[in-house]
């Protein structure tokens, strides 16, 4: 099924924003990339602000519940799949991650949505740590507030890992996704039990992943 005009506009805009940066792309460039007239573009999206908001809603809908895991799933495989899917979505909409401070400062709607997503994501991460500990895959919290600190570190990493990667590798490619997940898991390794490490390595083998834990 062919994409409708709005979907084509959003796909074209996302590709341009990812390649050149949001602030460097104008409406004429988006119209040209979509192969439509500027008038047709502004009929569907009068302002570039409208395009970025639509893209942010797409991104939020893809990521808001990815770490809310089914209780019946094998925890190690479920965690790995959820994190890989989350980081793939971040990579797909990477201009948000690379220019996050700009969007938070200049777009109130994005700032409000981001703050709500941050609250939800941190709760999901705390719930995940609780499940990992309760199933014996991680040691119990030995210092009060450690899980809160670990959650904050995870959250910061998921938001800024791409920006950090560009310092060493300006031209990002999909291999960055697994590198991001691998770096994230290295925050967990000191807390993992032997059975936890074994379960995650088995899950990685099943996924055919090149991650090293």
VEXKOL-797838 format. One record per residue (C-alpha): residue in one letter; z, y, x. Coordinates in nm, 3 decimals. Last residue first. Example, Ala and Ser with C-alpha at 12.3 -4.5 7.8 and 13.67 -1.06 7.14 Angstrom:
+------+---------+---------+---------+
: rest :      c3 :      c2 :      c1 :
+------+---------+---------+---------+
:    S :   0.714 :  -0.106 :   1.367 :
:    A :   0.780 :  -0.450 :   1.230 :
+------+---------+---------+---------+
END
This chain:
+------+---------+---------+---------+
: rest :      c3 :      c2 :      c1 :
+------+---------+---------+---------+
:    X :   2.844 :  -0.912 :   2.835 :
:    X :   2.484 :  -0.864 :   2.947 :
:    X :   2.231 :  -0.775 :   2.679 :
:    X :   1.894 :  -0.948 :   2.718 :
:    X :   1.892 :  -1.059 :   2.354 :
:    X :   1.744 :  -1.383 :   2.230 :
:    X :   1.943 :  -1.335 :   1.911 :
:    X :   2.096 :  -1.682 :   1.939 :
:    X :   2.185 :  -1.615 :   2.303 :
:    X :   2.353 :  -1.289 :   2.204 :
:    X :   2.559 :  -1.472 :   1.941 :
:    X :   2.672 :  -1.727 :   2.199 :
:    X :   2.769 :  -1.445 :   2.437 :
:    X :   2.960 :  -1.279 :   2.154 :
:    X :   3.153 :  -1.593 :   2.071 :
:    X :   3.240 :  -1.665 :   2.436 :
:    X :   3.358 :  -1.309 :   2.500 :
:    X :   3.581 :  -1.328 :   2.193 :
:    X :   3.714 :  -1.670 :   2.292 :
:    X :   3.813 :  -1.529 :   2.631 :
:    X :   3.984 :  -1.235 :   2.462 :
:    X :   3.817 :  -0.898 :   2.443 :
:    X :   4.009 :  -0.576 :   2.515 :
:    X :   3.868 :  -0.511 :   2.864 :
:    X :   3.521 :  -0.588 :   2.721 :
:    X :   3.528 :  -0.334 :   2.441 :
:    X :   3.408 :  -0.023 :   2.625 :
:    X :   3.148 :  -0.243 :   2.793 :
:    X :   3.024 :  -0.317 :   2.443 :
:    X :   2.904 :   0.040 :   2.403 :
:    X :   2.713 :   0.029 :   2.730 :
:    X :   2.535 :  -0.287 :   2.612 :
:    X :   2.453 :  -0.130 :   2.275 :
:    X :   2.299 :   0.172 :   2.445 :
:    X :   2.105 :  -0.042 :   2.694 :
:    X :   1.976 :  -0.247 :   2.402 :
:    X :   1.835 :   0.065 :   2.237 :
:    X :   1.706 :   0.222 :   2.559 :
:    X :   1.460 :  -0.067 :   2.589 :
:    X :   1.281 :   0.102 :   2.295 :
:    X :   1.140 :   0.375 :   2.523 :
:    X :   1.267 :   0.712 :   2.644 :
:    X :   1.061 :   0.927 :   2.877 :
:    X :   1.320 :   1.151 :   3.047 :
:    X :   1.494 :   0.858 :   3.222 :
:    X :   1.805 :   0.951 :   3.421 :
:    X :   1.907 :   1.265 :   3.233 :
:    X :   1.727 :   1.137 :   2.921 :
:    X :   1.980 :   0.853 :   2.899 :
:    X :   2.269 :   1.095 :   2.846 :
:    X :   2.091 :   1.258 :   2.551 :
:    X :   2.026 :   0.913 :   2.411 :
:    X :   2.391 :   0.809 :   2.445 :
:    X :   2.513 :   1.121 :   2.262 :
:    X :   2.587 :   1.024 :   1.903 :
:    X :   2.659 :   0.653 :   1.946 :
:    X :   2.870 :   0.727 :   2.254 :
:    X :   3.080 :   0.987 :   2.079 :
:    X :   3.150 :   0.745 :   1.794 :
:    X :   3.241 :   0.461 :   2.025 :
:    X :   3.476 :   0.685 :   2.223 :
:    X :   3.640 :   0.813 :   1.903 :
:    X :   3.685 :   0.456 :   1.782 :
:    X :   3.844 :   0.357 :   2.112 :
:    X :   4.091 :   0.646 :   2.081 :
:    X :   4.182 :   0.544 :   1.726 :
:    X :   4.214 :   0.184 :   1.839 :
:    X :   4.450 :   0.295 :   2.117 :
:    X :   4.677 :   0.490 :   1.882 :
:    X :   4.990 :   0.295 :   1.972 :
:    X :   4.940 :   0.102 :   2.293 :
:    X :   4.916 :  -0.278 :   2.302 :
:    X :   4.663 :  -0.319 :   2.020 :
:    X :   4.621 :  -0.692 :   1.970 :
:    X :   4.381 :  -0.864 :   2.206 :
:    X :   4.025 :  -0.904 :   2.083 :
:    X :   3.835 :  -1.202 :   1.945 :
:    X :   4.149 :  -1.347 :   1.785 :
:    X :   4.025 :  -1.322 :   1.428 :
:    X :   4.277 :  -1.048 :   1.342 :
:    X :   4.171 :  -0.852 :   1.650 :
:    X :   3.801 :  -0.855 :   1.564 :
:    X :   3.878 :  -0.777 :   1.200 :
:    X :   4.099 :  -0.480 :   1.291 :
:    X :   3.834 :  -0.350 :   1.532 :
:    X :   3.577 :  -0.365 :   1.252 :
:    X :   3.802 :  -0.180 :   1.009 :
:    X :   3.853 :   0.093 :   1.270 :
:    X :   3.476 :   0.113 :   1.319 :
:    X :   3.413 :   0.137 :   0.946 :
:    X :   3.671 :   0.415 :   0.916 :
:    X :   3.506 :   0.601 :   1.204 :
:    X :   3.166 :   0.568 :   1.037 :
:    X :   3.291 :   0.703 :   0.704 :
:    X :   3.452 :   1.012 :   0.859 :
:    X :   3.147 :   1.074 :   1.077 :
:    X :   2.916 :   1.035 :   0.776 :
:    X :   3.117 :   1.299 :   0.590 :
:    X :   3.104 :   1.535 :   0.887 :
:    X :   2.730 :   1.474 :   0.927 :
:    X :   2.663 :   1.549 :   0.560 :
:    X :   2.854 :   1.879 :   0.585 :
:    X :   2.680 :   1.977 :   0.910 :
:    X :   2.340 :   1.874 :   0.774 :
:    X :   2.389 :   2.093 :   0.466 :
:    X :   2.517 :   2.381 :   0.681 :
:    X :   2.212 :   2.378 :   0.907 :
:    X :   2.220 :   2.604 :   1.215 :
:    X :   2.522 :   2.492 :   1.415 :
:    X :   2.520 :   2.121 :   1.330 :
:    X :   2.143 :   2.109 :   1.378 :
:    X :   2.158 :   2.276 :   1.719 :
:    X :   2.451 :   2.061 :   1.836 :
:    X :   2.255 :   1.745 :   1.736 :
:    X :   1.939 :   1.822 :   1.934 :
:    X :   1.890 :   1.492 :   2.118 :
:    X :   2.063 :   1.288 :   1.847 :
:    X :   1.857 :   1.445 :   1.568 :
:    X :   1.537 :   1.415 :   1.773 :
:    X :   1.613 :   1.044 :   1.799 :
:    X :   1.516 :   0.955 :   1.444 :
:    X :   1.369 :   0.614 :   1.538 :
:    X :   1.619 :   0.588 :   1.825 :
:    X :   1.915 :   0.645 :   1.592 :
:    X :   1.768 :   0.387 :   1.353 :
:    X :   1.730 :   0.135 :   1.636 :
:    X :   2.089 :   0.209 :   1.740 :
:    X :   2.214 :   0.122 :   1.393 :
:    X :   2.004 :  -0.193 :   1.368 :
:    X :   2.130 :  -0.311 :   1.709 :
:    X :   2.486 :  -0.232 :   1.606 :
:    X :   2.460 :  -0.421 :   1.277 :
:    X :   2.292 :  -0.722 :   1.435 :
:    X :   2.555 :  -0.740 :   1.710 :
:    X :   2.845 :  -0.703 :   1.468 :
:    X :   2.708 :  -0.964 :   1.227 :
:    X :   2.644 :  -1.214 :   1.506 :
:    X :   3.001 :  -1.178 :   1.636 :
:    X :   3.165 :  -1.173 :   1.289 :
:    X :   3.003 :  -1.477 :   1.136 :
:    X :   2.933 :  -1.339 :   0.789 :
:    X :   3.154 :  -1.407 :   0.486 :
:    X :   3.343 :  -1.078 :   0.500 :
:    X :   3.017 :  -0.885 :   0.480 :
:    X :   3.008 :  -0.602 :   0.730 :
:    X :   3.027 :  -0.228 :   0.670 :
:    X :   2.879 :  -0.129 :   1.006 :
:    X :   2.532 :  -0.065 :   0.864 :
:    X :   2.668 :   0.129 :   0.568 :
:    X :   2.577 :   0.491 :   0.648 :
:    X :   2.288 :   0.411 :   0.881 :
:    X :   1.966 :   0.382 :   0.683 :
:    X :   2.068 :   0.626 :   0.407 :
:    X :   2.176 :   0.879 :   0.670 :
:    X :   1.841 :   0.863 :   0.851 :
:    X :   1.643 :   0.912 :   0.532 :
:    X :   1.872 :   1.199 :   0.428 :
:    X :   1.819 :   1.357 :   0.769 :
:    X :   1.443 :   1.326 :   0.729 :
:    X :   1.453 :   1.501 :   0.392 :
:    X :   1.669 :   1.777 :   0.542 :
:    X :   1.429 :   1.817 :   0.835 :
:    X :   1.135 :   1.852 :   0.598 :
:    X :   1.305 :   2.106 :   0.372 :
:    X :   1.406 :   2.316 :   0.673 :
:    X :   1.039 :   2.317 :   0.777 :
:    X :   0.982 :   2.518 :   0.461 :
:    X :   0.774 :   2.486 :   0.143 :
:    X :   0.768 :   2.104 :   0.158 :
:    X :   0.528 :   1.943 :  -0.092 :
:    X :   0.323 :   2.253 :  -0.173 :
:    X :   0.386 :   2.378 :   0.182 :
:    X :   0.196 :   2.079 :   0.321 :
:    X :  -0.095 :   2.118 :   0.081 :
:    X :  -0.125 :   2.484 :   0.174 :
:    X :  -0.117 :   2.398 :   0.544 :
:    X :  -0.411 :   2.167 :   0.484 :
:    X :  -0.384 :   1.794 :   0.541 :
:    X :  -0.448 :   1.566 :   0.838 :
:    X :  -0.080 :   1.471 :   0.876 :
:    X :  -0.087 :   1.576 :   1.244 :
:    X :  -0.266 :   1.898 :   1.150 :
:    X :  -0.015 :   1.977 :   0.874 :
:    X :   0.276 :   1.906 :   1.111 :
:    X :   0.125 :   2.130 :   1.379 :
:    X :   0.075 :   2.407 :   1.124 :
:    X :   0.438 :   2.374 :   1.011 :
:    X :   0.573 :   2.437 :   1.358 :
:    X :   0.705 :   2.209 :   1.632 :
:    X :   0.897 :   2.336 :   1.937 :
:    X :   1.236 :   2.367 :   1.764 :
:    X :   1.234 :   2.003 :   1.660 :
:    X :   1.158 :   1.857 :   2.000 :
:    X :   0.818 :   1.761 :   2.143 :
:    X :   0.790 :   1.385 :   2.109 :
:    X :   1.066 :   1.306 :   1.861 :
:    X :   0.993 :   1.615 :   1.652 :
:    X :   0.622 :   1.527 :   1.646 :
:    X :   0.684 :   1.167 :   1.541 :
:    X :   0.937 :   1.274 :   1.277 :
:    X :   0.697 :   1.533 :   1.140 :
:    X :   0.412 :   1.285 :   1.111 :
:    X :   0.628 :   1.026 :   0.935 :
:    X :   0.772 :   1.293 :   0.702 :
:    X :   0.428 :   1.428 :   0.613 :
:    X :   0.289 :   1.080 :   0.555 :
:    X :   0.580 :   0.996 :   0.325 :
:    X :   0.522 :   1.314 :   0.126 :
:    X :   0.149 :   1.246 :   0.100 :
:    X :   0.187 :   0.893 :  -0.035 :
:    X :   0.169 :   0.597 :   0.197 :
:    X :  -0.098 :   0.336 :   0.141 :
:    X :   0.000 :   0.000 :   0.000 :
+------+---------+---------+---------+
END
